[in-house]
Amino acid sequence: FGFDDKIYVKRLQMIPDKLLVISDNTNYREWSITKDNECRFGVFGKVLISQTQSLKRHN
């Protein structure tokens, strides 16, 4: 997704009144996108497969 002219690959979770942005990397904290700044947000795609040491398939 994009936010403020930056592109991210993160997990997104809808919770009441905001969208929670979650990183698999524990060095990065969660943050949120609210209705006040949703005009700065856009989804470009969905990660289907990622690979580290083992192959993971995402639904």
PDB file of N, CA, C and O in Angstrom:
ATOM      1  N   PHE A   1       0.836  -1.175   0.000  1.00  0.00           N
ATOM      2  CA  PHE A   1       0.000   0.000   0.000  1.00  0.00           C
ATOM      3  C   PHE A   1       0.879   1.235   0.000  1.00  0.00           C
ATOM      4  O   PHE A   1       2.077   1.167   0.277  1.00  0.00           O
ATOM      5  N   GLY A   2       0.278   2.337  -0.308  1.00  0.00           N
ATOM      6  CA  GLY A   2       0.993   3.599  -0.301  1.00  0.00           C
ATOM      7  C   GLY A   2       0.415   4.543   0.735  1.00  0.00           C
ATOM      8  O   GLY A   2      -0.788   4.553   0.995  1.00  0.00           O
ATOM      9  N   PHE A   3       1.296   5.332   1.319  1.00  0.00           N
ATOM     10  CA  PHE A   3       0.880   6.345   2.291  1.00  0.00           C
ATOM     11  C   PHE A   3       1.885   7.484   2.237  1.00  0.00           C
ATOM     12  O   PHE A   3       3.083   7.267   2.423  1.00  0.00           O
ATOM     13  N   ASP A   4       1.410   8.684   1.984  1.00  0.00           N
ATOM     14  CA  ASP A   4       2.292   9.866   1.906  1.00  0.00           C
ATOM     15  C   ASP A   4       3.458   9.668   0.939  1.00  0.00           C
ATOM     16  O   ASP A   4       4.608   9.919   1.299  1.00  0.00           O
ATOM     17  N   ASP A   5       3.177   9.226  -0.268  1.00  0.00           N
ATOM     18  CA  ASP A   5       4.191   9.048  -1.317  1.00  0.00           C
ATOM     19  C   ASP A   5       5.258   8.007  -0.976  1.00  0.00           C
ATOM     20  O   ASP A   5       6.338   8.021  -1.566  1.00  0.00           O
ATOM     21  N   LYS A   6       4.973   7.107  -0.037  1.00  0.00           N
ATOM     22  CA  LYS A   6       5.866   5.997   0.296  1.00  0.00           C
ATOM     23  C   LYS A   6       5.111   4.695   0.062  1.00  0.00           C
ATOM     24  O   LYS A   6       3.889   4.647   0.201  1.00  0.00           O
ATOM     25  N   ILE A   7       5.839   3.640  -0.293  1.00  0.00           N
ATOM     26  CA  ILE A   7       5.229   2.334  -0.530  1.00  0.00           C
ATOM     27  C   ILE A   7       5.658   1.383   0.579  1.00  0.00           C
ATOM     28  O   ILE A   7       6.832   1.330   0.947  1.00  0.00           O
ATOM     29  N   TYR A   8       4.692   0.632   1.109  1.00  0.00           N
ATOM     30  CA  TYR A   8       4.929  -0.299   2.214  1.00  0.00           C
ATOM     31  C   TYR A   8       4.420  -1.691   1.847  1.00  0.00           C
ATOM     32  O   TYR A   8       3.481  -1.832   1.064  1.00  0.00           O
ATOM     33  N   VAL A   9       5.048  -2.711   2.418  1.00  0.00           N
ATOM     34  CA  VAL A   9       4.530  -4.081   2.398  1.00  0.00           C
ATOM     35  C   VAL A   9       4.363  -4.465   3.861  1.00  0.00           C
ATOM     36  O   VAL A   9       5.325  -4.846   4.528  1.00  0.00           O
ATOM     37  N   LYS A  10       3.141  -4.361   4.348  1.00  0.00           N
ATOM     38  CA  LYS A  10       2.819  -4.593   5.761  1.00  0.00           C
ATOM     39  C   LYS A  10       1.503  -5.344   5.856  1.00  0.00           C
ATOM     40  O   LYS A  10       0.761  -5.447   4.879  1.00  0.00           O
ATOM     41  N   ARG A  11       1.226  -5.861   7.029  1.00  0.00           N
ATOM     42  CA  ARG A  11      -0.087  -6.443   7.310  1.00  0.00           C
ATOM     43  C   ARG A  11      -1.026  -5.312   7.720  1.00  0.00           C
ATOM     44  O   ARG A  11      -0.631  -4.382   8.423  1.00  0.00           O
ATOM     45  N   LEU A  12      -2.271  -5.408   7.270  1.00  0.00           N
ATOM     46  CA  LEU A  12      -3.275  -4.406   7.612  1.00  0.00           C
ATOM     47  C   LEU A  12      -4.414  -5.079   8.354  1.00  0.00           C
ATOM     48  O   LEU A  12      -4.877  -6.145   7.949  1.00  0.00           O
ATOM     49  N   GLN A  13      -4.865  -4.467   9.434  1.00  0.00           N
ATOM     50  CA  GLN A  13      -5.970  -5.012  10.226  1.00  0.00           C
ATOM     51  C   GLN A  13      -6.975  -3.901  10.500  1.00  0.00           C
ATOM     52  O   GLN A  13      -6.630  -2.846  11.033  1.00  0.00           O
ATOM     53  N   MET A  14      -8.230  -4.161  10.125  1.00  0.00           N
ATOM     54  CA  MET A  14      -9.301  -3.197  10.401  1.00  0.00           C
ATOM     55  C   MET A  14      -9.735  -3.335  11.850  1.00  0.00           C
ATOM     56  O   MET A  14     -10.087  -4.425  12.302  1.00  0.00           O
ATOM     57  N   ILE A  15      -9.709  -2.226  12.575  1.00  0.00           N
ATOM     58  CA  ILE A  15     -10.258  -2.174  13.926  1.00  0.00           C
ATOM     59  C   ILE A  15     -11.177  -0.955  13.967  1.00  0.00           C
ATOM     60  O   ILE A  15     -11.091  -0.112  13.075  1.00  0.00           O
ATOM     61  N   PRO A  16     -12.041  -0.828  14.951  1.00  0.00           N
ATOM     62  CA  PRO A  16     -12.988   0.291  14.955  1.00  0.00           C
ATOM     63  C   PRO A  16     -12.301   1.648  14.769  1.00  0.00           C
ATOM     64  O   PRO A  16     -11.388   2.009  15.512  1.00  0.00           O
ATOM     65  N   ASP A  17     -12.758   2.374  13.772  1.00  0.00           N
ATOM     66  CA  ASP A  17     -12.332   3.752  13.487  1.00  0.00           C
ATOM     67  C   ASP A  17     -10.916   3.909  12.954  1.00  0.00           C
ATOM     68  O   ASP A  17     -10.454   5.039  12.796  1.00  0.00           O
ATOM     69  N   LYS A  18     -10.204   2.808  12.669  1.00  0.00           N
ATOM     70  CA  LYS A  18      -8.868   2.960  12.085  1.00  0.00           C
ATOM     71  C   LYS A  18      -8.384   1.665  11.447  1.00  0.00           C
ATOM     72  O   LYS A  18      -8.966   0.597  11.642  1.00  0.00           O
ATOM     73  N   LEU A  19      -7.318   1.785  10.689  1.00  0.00           N
ATOM     74  CA  LEU A  19      -6.653   0.665  10.039  1.00  0.00           C
ATOM     75  C   LEU A  19      -5.290   0.518  10.699  1.00  0.00           C
ATOM     76  O   LEU A  19      -4.481   1.446  10.658  1.00  0.00           O
ATOM     77  N   LEU A  20      -5.027  -0.625  11.300  1.00  0.00           N
ATOM     78  CA  LEU A  20      -3.771  -0.871  11.998  1.00  0.00           C
ATOM     79  C   LEU A  20      -2.741  -1.404  11.007  1.00  0.00           C
ATOM     80  O   LEU A  20      -3.028  -2.329  10.246  1.00  0.00           O
ATOM     81  N   VAL A  21      -1.545  -0.823  11.014  1.00  0.00           N
ATOM     82  CA  VAL A  21      -0.445  -1.227  10.143  1.00  0.00           C
ATOM     83  C   VAL A  21       0.539  -2.025  10.989  1.00  0.00           C
ATOM     84  O   VAL A  21       1.085  -1.512  11.965  1.00  0.00           O
ATOM     85  N   ILE A  22       0.765  -3.298  10.609  1.00  0.00           N
ATOM     86  CA  ILE A  22       1.568  -4.221  11.414  1.00  0.00           C
ATOM     87  C   ILE A  22       2.739  -4.726  10.581  1.00  0.00           C
ATOM     88  O   ILE A  22       2.556  -5.151   9.441  1.00  0.00           O
ATOM     89  N   SER A  23       3.936  -4.681  11.144  1.00  0.00           N
ATOM     90  CA  SER A  23       5.132  -5.187  10.487  1.00  0.00           C
ATOM     91  C   SER A  23       5.497  -6.555  11.045  1.00  0.00           C
ATOM     92  O   SER A  23       5.376  -6.788  12.248  1.00  0.00           O
ATOM     93  N   ASP A  24       5.942  -7.461  10.179  1.00  0.00           N
ATOM     94  CA  ASP A  24       6.462  -8.744  10.654  1.00  0.00           C
ATOM     95  C   ASP A  24       7.798  -8.562  11.370  1.00  0.00           C
ATOM     96  O   ASP A  24       8.171  -9.384  12.207  1.00  0.00           O
ATOM     97  N   ASN A  25       8.514  -7.493  11.047  1.00  0.00           N
ATOM     98  CA  ASN A  25       9.793  -7.181  11.667  1.00  0.00           C
ATOM     99  C   ASN A  25       9.521  -6.493  13.006  1.00  0.00           C
ATOM    100  O   ASN A  25       8.945  -5.406  13.044  1.00  0.00           O
ATOM    101  N   THR A  26       9.932  -7.122  14.091  1.00  0.00           N
ATOM    102  CA  THR A  26       9.657  -6.592  15.433  1.00  0.00           C
ATOM    103  C   THR A  26      10.431  -5.309  15.748  1.00  0.00           C
ATOM    104  O   THR A  26      10.177  -4.675  16.772  1.00  0.00           O
ATOM    105  N   ASN A  27      11.366  -4.921  14.886  1.00  0.00           N
ATOM    106  CA  ASN A  27      12.076  -3.653  15.080  1.00  0.00           C
ATOM    107  C   ASN A  27      11.199  -2.451  14.740  1.00  0.00           C
ATOM    108  O   ASN A  27      11.543  -1.315  15.067  1.00  0.00           O
ATOM    109  N   TYR A  28      10.068  -2.700  14.084  1.00  0.00           N
ATOM    110  CA  TYR A  28       9.150  -1.624  13.696  1.00  0.00           C
ATOM    111  C   TYR A  28       7.872  -1.711  14.505  1.00  0.00           C
ATOM    112  O   TYR A  28       7.288  -2.787  14.637  1.00  0.00           O
ATOM    113  N   ARG A  29       7.429  -0.576  15.052  1.00  0.00           N
ATOM    114  CA  ARG A  29       6.214  -0.531  15.861  1.00  0.00           C
ATOM    115  C   ARG A  29       4.980  -0.451  14.972  1.00  0.00           C
ATOM    116  O   ARG A  29       5.052  -0.022  13.821  1.00  0.00           O
ATOM    117  N   GLU A  30       3.856  -0.870  15.525  1.00  0.00           N
ATOM    118  CA  GLU A  30       2.579  -0.724  14.837  1.00  0.00           C
ATOM    119  C   GLU A  30       2.214   0.753  14.758  1.00  0.00           C
ATOM    120  O   GLU A  30       2.584   1.542  15.627  1.00  0.00           O
ATOM    121  N   TRP A  31       1.491   1.114  13.717  1.00  0.00           N
ATOM    122  CA  TRP A  31       0.946   2.459  13.608  1.00  0.00           C
ATOM    123  C   TRP A  31      -0.414   2.353  12.948  1.00  0.00           C
ATOM    124  O   TRP A  31      -0.796   1.277  12.488  1.00  0.00           O
ATOM    125  N   SER A  32      -1.139   3.438  12.895  1.00  0.00           N
ATOM    126  CA  SER A  32      -2.505   3.344  12.384  1.00  0.00           C
ATOM    127  C   SER A  32      -2.821   4.467  11.406  1.00  0.00           C
ATOM    128  O   SER A  32      -2.211   5.536  11.424  1.00  0.00           O
ATOM    129  N   ILE A  33      -3.792   4.184  10.558  1.00  0.00           N
ATOM    130  CA  ILE A  33      -4.324   5.146   9.602  1.00  0.00           C
ATOM    131  C   ILE A  33      -5.770   5.393  10.011  1.00  0.00           C
ATOM    132  O   ILE A  33      -6.565   4.457  10.098  1.00  0.00           O
ATOM    133  N   THR A  34      -6.107   6.645  10.260  1.00  0.00           N
ATOM    134  CA  THR A  34      -7.452   6.997  10.715  1.00  0.00           C
ATOM    135  C   THR A  34      -8.260   7.609   9.570  1.00  0.00           C
ATOM    136  O   THR A  34      -7.732   7.865   8.487  1.00  0.00           O
ATOM    137  N   LYS A  35      -9.524   7.834   9.824  1.00  0.00           N
ATOM    138  CA  LYS A  35     -10.388   8.465   8.818  1.00  0.00           C
ATOM    139  C   LYS A  35      -9.885   9.853   8.453  1.00  0.00           C
ATOM    140  O   LYS A  35     -10.105  10.314   7.333  1.00  0.00           O
ATOM    141  N   ASP A  36      -9.218  10.522   9.374  1.00  0.00           N
ATOM    142  CA  ASP A  36      -8.696  11.866   9.110  1.00  0.00           C
ATOM    143  C   ASP A  36      -7.604  11.873   8.047  1.00  0.00           C
ATOM    144  O   ASP A  36      -7.440  12.868   7.341  1.00  0.00           O
ATOM    145  N   ASN A  37      -6.849  10.770   7.921  1.00  0.00           N
ATOM    146  CA  ASN A  37      -5.766  10.738   6.939  1.00  0.00           C
ATOM    147  C   ASN A  37      -5.928   9.624   5.904  1.00  0.00           C
ATOM    148  O   ASN A  37      -4.954   9.258   5.247  1.00  0.00           O
ATOM    149  N   GLU A  38      -7.125   9.083   5.744  1.00  0.00           N
ATOM    150  CA  GLU A  38      -7.329   8.003   4.776  1.00  0.00           C
ATOM    151  C   GLU A  38      -7.157   8.469   3.335  1.00  0.00           C
ATOM    152  O   GLU A  38      -6.908   7.642   2.459  1.00  0.00           O
ATOM    153  N   CYS A  39      -7.281   9.762   3.062  1.00  0.00           N
ATOM    154  CA  CYS A  39      -7.081  10.265   1.701  1.00  0.00           C
ATOM    155  C   CYS A  39      -5.616  10.153   1.274  1.00  0.00           C
ATOM    156  O   CYS A  39      -5.313  10.265   0.086  1.00  0.00           O
ATOM    157  N   ARG A  40      -4.710   9.935   2.217  1.00  0.00           N
ATOM    158  CA  ARG A  40      -3.279   9.777   1.936  1.00  0.00           C
ATOM    159  C   ARG A  40      -2.891   8.315   1.759  1.00  0.00           C
ATOM    160  O   ARG A  40      -1.705   8.004   1.647  1.00  0.00           O
ATOM    161  N   PHE A  41      -3.879   7.400   1.732  1.00  0.00           N
ATOM    162  CA  PHE A  41      -3.673   5.953   1.729  1.00  0.00           C
ATOM    163  C   PHE A  41      -4.266   5.337   0.464  1.00  0.00           C
ATOM    164  O   PHE A  41      -5.322   5.766  -0.002  1.00  0.00           O
ATOM    165  N   GLY A  42      -3.581   4.322  -0.097  1.00  0.00           N
ATOM    166  CA  GLY A  42      -4.109   3.570  -1.232  1.00  0.00           C
ATOM    167  C   GLY A  42      -3.495   2.185  -1.290  1.00  0.00           C
ATOM    168  O   GLY A  42      -2.312   2.013  -0.994  1.00  0.00           O
ATOM    169  N   VAL A  43      -4.295   1.193  -1.671  1.00  0.00           N
ATOM    170  CA  VAL A  43      -3.811  -0.186  -1.799  1.00  0.00           C
ATOM    171  C   VAL A  43      -3.447  -0.434  -3.258  1.00  0.00           C
ATOM    172  O   VAL A  43      -4.227  -0.118  -4.156  1.00  0.00           O
ATOM    173  N   PHE A  44      -2.257  -1.002  -3.498  1.00  0.00           N
ATOM    174  CA  PHE A  44      -1.786  -1.289  -4.846  1.00  0.00           C
ATOM    175  C   PHE A  44      -1.806  -2.767  -5.182  1.00  0.00           C
ATOM    176  O   PHE A  44      -1.851  -3.126  -6.359  1.00  0.00           O
ATOM    177  N   GLY A  45      -1.775  -3.637  -4.179  1.00  0.00           N
ATOM    178  CA  GLY A  45      -1.725  -5.067  -4.443  1.00  0.00           C
ATOM    179  C   GLY A  45      -1.755  -5.866  -3.162  1.00  0.00           C
ATOM    180  O   GLY A  45      -1.922  -5.325  -2.069  1.00  0.00           O
ATOM    181  N   LYS A  46      -1.590  -7.177  -3.322  1.00  0.00           N
ATOM    182  CA  LYS A  46      -1.614  -8.109  -2.194  1.00  0.00           C
ATOM    183  C   LYS A  46      -0.454  -9.081  -2.345  1.00  0.00           C
ATOM    184  O   LYS A  46      -0.224  -9.607  -3.434  1.00  0.00           O
ATOM    185  N   VAL A  47       0.275  -9.323  -1.266  1.00  0.00           N
ATOM    186  CA  VAL A  47       1.370 -10.292  -1.279  1.00  0.00           C
ATOM    187  C   VAL A  47       0.767 -11.688  -1.252  1.00  0.00           C
ATOM    188  O   VAL A  47      -0.003 -12.015  -0.349  1.00  0.00           O
ATOM    189  N   LEU A  48       1.113 -12.516  -2.237  1.00  0.00           N
ATOM    190  CA  LEU A  48       0.599 -13.880  -2.306  1.00  0.00           C
ATOM    191  C   LEU A  48       1.609 -14.904  -1.815  1.00  0.00           C
ATOM    192  O   LEU A  48       1.230 -15.904  -1.205  1.00  0.00           O
ATOM    193  N   ILE A  49       2.893 -14.668  -2.074  1.00  0.00           N
ATOM    194  CA  ILE A  49       3.944 -15.610  -1.668  1.00  0.00           C
ATOM    195  C   ILE A  49       5.151 -14.805  -1.195  1.00  0.00           C
ATOM    196  O   ILE A  49       5.516 -13.804  -1.810  1.00  0.00           O
ATOM    197  N   SER A  50       5.762 -15.246  -0.106  1.00  0.00           N
ATOM    198  CA  SER A  50       7.022 -14.658   0.339  1.00  0.00           C
ATOM    199  C   SER A  50       7.999 -15.789   0.612  1.00  0.00           C
ATOM    200  O   SER A  50       7.591 -16.924   0.859  1.00  0.00           O
ATOM    201  N   GLN A  51       9.281 -15.481   0.568  1.00  0.00           N
ATOM    202  CA  GLN A  51      10.274 -16.522   0.786  1.00  0.00           C
ATOM    203  C   GLN A  51      11.389 -15.998   1.675  1.00  0.00           C
ATOM    204  O   GLN A  51      11.982 -14.953   1.404  1.00  0.00           O
ATOM    205  N   THR A  52      11.662 -16.732   2.728  1.00  0.00           N
ATOM    206  CA  THR A  52      12.842 -16.499   3.557  1.00  0.00           C
ATOM    207  C   THR A  52      13.630 -17.798   3.469  1.00  0.00           C
ATOM    208  O   THR A  52      14.034 -18.197   2.376  1.00  0.00           O
ATOM    209  N   GLN A  53      13.854 -18.457   4.581  1.00  0.00           N
ATOM    210  CA  GLN A  53      14.491 -19.767   4.550  1.00  0.00           C
ATOM    211  C   GLN A  53      13.521 -20.844   4.076  1.00  0.00           C
ATOM    212  O   GLN A  53      13.927 -21.843   3.482  1.00  0.00           O
ATOM    213  N   SER A  54      12.232 -20.626   4.346  1.00  0.00           N
ATOM    214  CA  SER A  54      11.208 -21.571   3.895  1.00  0.00           C
ATOM    215  C   SER A  54      10.119 -20.799   3.155  1.00  0.00           C
ATOM    216  O   SER A  54       9.886 -19.623   3.432  1.00  0.00           O
ATOM    217  N   LEU A  55       9.469 -21.455   2.232  1.00  0.00           N
ATOM    218  CA  LEU A  55       8.427 -20.827   1.432  1.00  0.00           C
ATOM    219  C   LEU A  55       7.146 -20.719   2.236  1.00  0.00           C
ATOM    220  O   LEU A  55       6.714 -21.695   2.849  1.00  0.00           O
ATOM    221  N   LYS A  56       6.528 -19.532   2.240  1.00  0.00           N
ATOM    222  CA  LYS A  56       5.258 -19.317   2.935  1.00  0.00           C
ATOM    223  C   LYS A  56       4.222 -18.864   1.916  1.00  0.00           C
ATOM    224  O   LYS A  56       4.488 -17.960   1.123  1.00  0.00           O
ATOM    225  N   ARG A  57       3.061 -19.474   1.929  1.00  0.00           N
ATOM    226  CA  ARG A  57       1.970 -19.055   1.046  1.00  0.00           C
ATOM    227  C   ARG A  57       0.935 -18.308   1.874  1.00  0.00           C
ATOM    228  O   ARG A  57       0.530 -18.775   2.938  1.00  0.00           O
ATOM    229  N   HIS A  58       0.509 -17.148   1.387  1.00  0.00           N
ATOM    230  CA  HIS A  58      -0.455 -16.308   2.097  1.00  0.00           C
ATOM    231  C   HIS A  58      -1.817 -16.427   1.438  1.00  0.00           C
ATOM    232  O   HIS A  58      -1.915 -16.464   0.211  1.00  0.00           O
ATOM    233  N   ASN A  59      -2.856 -16.487   2.236  1.00  0.00           N
ATOM    234  CA  ASN A  59      -4.224 -16.576   1.697  1.00  0.00           C
ATOM    235  C   ASN A  59      -4.817 -15.219   1.523  1.00  0.00           C
ATOM    236  O   ASN A  59      -5.960 -15.097   1.082  1.00  0.00           O
TER     237      ASN A  59
END
